[in-house]
Amino acid sequence: MQLPDAEMAAVLTEAGFSAQVAGLHLEFTRALSEGRIRAREERGPRNTTATRFEAFADELAAAYQAG
């Protein structure tokens, strides 16, 4: 889900981000979206694991809930 920058900045500051960090986050995600930040090499056996994102997300969520 994409939000306009001003709305995303408000969400981030309401979540506890400082205005400066919220702005830097927006700058970073904009650079990713525009392709100014990208991987230096293609995915392959050397830099890819067999772990699916869904498995990692479940583990991360469980750790967060336990903490």
Secondary structure, 3 states (H helix, E strand, C coil): CCCCHHHHHHHHHHCCCCHHHHHHHHHHHHHHHCCCCCCCCCCCCCCCCCCCHHHHHHHHHHHHHHC
